[in-house]
């Protein structure tokens, strides 16, 4: 996985409000783009990158699909086991 620490605009997790300092694409080689799934490293909320490039809360249909996705659920479980990193900027 490649990280994009030069995430080009300020954004916050819709669930916990923590500042997003980098993005990682978990399903491809290019940078995350609209429709990509993001998981907050601080609260493990599953979010979606909107058309404006900012994270948004998933729709009900997306949330159901994510709940049924074993790979995504395994990623969230692993992140919860590791715990959040030290908080950077808030």
Secondary structure by P-SEA (a helix, b strand, c coil): cccccccccccccccccccccccccccccccccccbbbbbcccbbbbbbccccccccccaaaaaaaaacaaaaaaaaaaaaacccccccc
